[in-house]
Amino acid sequence: MKSIACAEIHSNDEIQPDIYDLRLHAPGISAGYVPGCFAGLYIDDYKHILPRPISICDTEDSGMIRLVYAAAGEGTRIISRWGRGKCVRILGPLGVGFTIGREAALIIGGGLGAPPLLGLARYIKNNRPGTRIDALLGFRSAAQVILYNEFAGICDSVHVSTDDGGFGSKGLATDMMGGMDAGMIYSCGPFNMMKAAAAIAQKGNIPMQVSLEERMACGIGTCLCCVHSGKRVCADGPVYNARQVEWHG
């Protein structure tokens, strides 16, 4: 159940240029977490009234939640300057997450779509013992590769590609899908990457769930500014059945 909590920052570290790993103590949000859900982080100044939606990367039994984000705009740059001990308002958990079965899982993440898939991988490992998990992660360059070691510690295999070949293989995450066995594909990342993955999944008759990213305002489904494929991404998603997504455009 979503609620607004006052969460204390445990750490807020830059893990790659302009990419930050924020950890907050928010037991209520952690307890209600489902992989694929997100949170709304309030900056609480006169210019930024609405919360900033950020995918929940992972949670801990201690009540800690983890948000991995890019300092890409004014709001997230303010967040990147927050330090340990600061108390902030956070709304969550928000949205509808992944539906998780016992099928062999193929995880496909691109860029900042990778963080919410880490929590998914850990959930599958902890709650579906024996389920095979393979991860395909794509990034623009070696300087943007994140969470590789953590995925490697959870998954049966992790394959990384970069656009320039500076880390892993050169190319796209979807280039690595050939020959991979899966009973369910889970994906989050750039729209065109997921579109290409969905086409491959459909050709192979493999079910697939995707987490969409749309510009949000309220985060709770009232403003209707994030409607995609007939559903509100913030309230009915962000996770969709890939076959129900309108991939044109």
Secondary structure in CASP SS format (residue, H / E / C, confidence):
PFRMAT SS
TARGET T0000
AUTHOR 0000-0000-0000
METHOD secondary structure of the structure
MODEL  1
M C 1.00
K C 1.00
S E 1.00
I E 1.00
A E 1.00
C E 1.00
A E 1.00
E E 1.00
I E 1.00
H E 1.00
S E 1.00
N E 1.00
D E 1.00
E E 1.00
I E 1.00
Q E 1.00
P C 1.00
D C 1.00
I E 1.00
Y E 1.00
D E 1.00
L E 1.00
R E 1.00
L E 1.00
H E 1.00
A C 1.00
P H 1.00
G H 1.00
I H 1.00
S H 1.00
A H 1.00
G C 1.00
Y C 1.00
V C 1.00
P C 1.00
G C 1.00
C C 1.00
F E 1.00
A E 1.00
G E 1.00
L E 1.00
Y C 1.00
I C 1.00
D C 1.00
D C 1.00
Y C 1.00
K C 1.00
H C 1.00
I C 1.00
L C 1.00
P C 1.00
R E 1.00
P E 1.00
I E 1.00
S E 1.00
I E 1.00
C E 1.00
D E 1.00
T E 1.00
E C 1.00
D C 1.00
S C 1.00
G C 1.00
M E 1.00
I E 1.00
R E 1.00
L E 1.00
V E 1.00
Y E 1.00
A E 1.00
A C 1.00
A C 1.00
G C 1.00
E H 1.00
G H 1.00
T H 1.00
R H 1.00
I H 1.00
I H 1.00
S H 1.00
R C 1.00
W C 1.00
G C 1.00
R C 1.00
G C 1.00
K C 1.00
C E 1.00
V E 1.00
R E 1.00
I E 1.00
L E 1.00
G E 1.00
P E 1.00
L E 1.00
G C 1.00
V E 1.00
G C 1.00
F C 1.00
T C 1.00
I C 1.00
G C 1.00
R C 1.00
E C 1.00
A C 1.00
A E 1.00
L E 1.00
I E 1.00
I E 1.00
G E 1.00
G E 1.00
G H 1.00
L H 1.00
G H 1.00
A H 1.00
P H 1.00
P H 1.00
L H 1.00
L H 1.00
G H 1.00
L H 1.00
A H 1.00
R H 1.00
Y H 1.00
I H 1.00
K H 1.00
N H 1.00
N H 1.00
R C 1.00
P C 1.00
G C 1.00
T C 1.00
R C 1.00
I E 1.00
D E 1.00
A E 1.00
L E 1.00
L E 1.00
G E 1.00
F E 1.00
R C 1.00
S C 1.00
A H 1.00
A H 1.00
Q H 1.00
V C 1.00
I C 1.00
L C 1.00
Y H 1.00
N H 1.00
E H 1.00
F H 1.00
A H 1.00
G C 1.00
I C 1.00
C C 1.00
D C 1.00
S E 1.00
V E 1.00
H E 1.00
V E 1.00
S E 1.00
T E 1.00
D C 1.00
D C 1.00
G C 1.00
G C 1.00
F C 1.00
G C 1.00
S E 1.00
K E 1.00
G C 1.00
L C 1.00
A H 1.00
T H 1.00
D H 1.00
M H 1.00
M C 1.00
G C 1.00
G C 1.00
M C 1.00
D C 1.00
A C 1.00
G C 1.00
M E 1.00
I E 1.00
Y E 1.00
S E 1.00
C E 1.00
G C 1.00
P C 1.00
F H 1.00
N H 1.00
M H 1.00
M H 1.00
K H 1.00
A H 1.00
A H 1.00
A H 1.00
A H 1.00
I H 1.00
A H 1.00
Q H 1.00
K H 1.00
G C 1.00
N C 1.00
I C 1.00
P C 1.00
M E 1.00
Q E 1.00
V E 1.00
S E 1.00
L C 1.00
E C 1.00
E C 1.00
R C 1.00
M C 1.00
A C 1.00
C C 1.00
G C 1.00
I C 1.00
G C 1.00
T C 1.00
C C 1.00
L C 1.00
C C 1.00
C C 1.00
V E 1.00
H E 1.00
S C 1.00
G C 1.00
K E 1.00
R E 1.00
V C 1.00
C C 1.00
A C 1.00
D C 1.00
G C 1.00
P E 1.00
V E 1.00
Y E 1.00
N E 1.00
A H 1.00
R H 1.00
Q H 1.00
V C 1.00
E C 1.00
W C 1.00
H C 1.00
G C 1.00
END
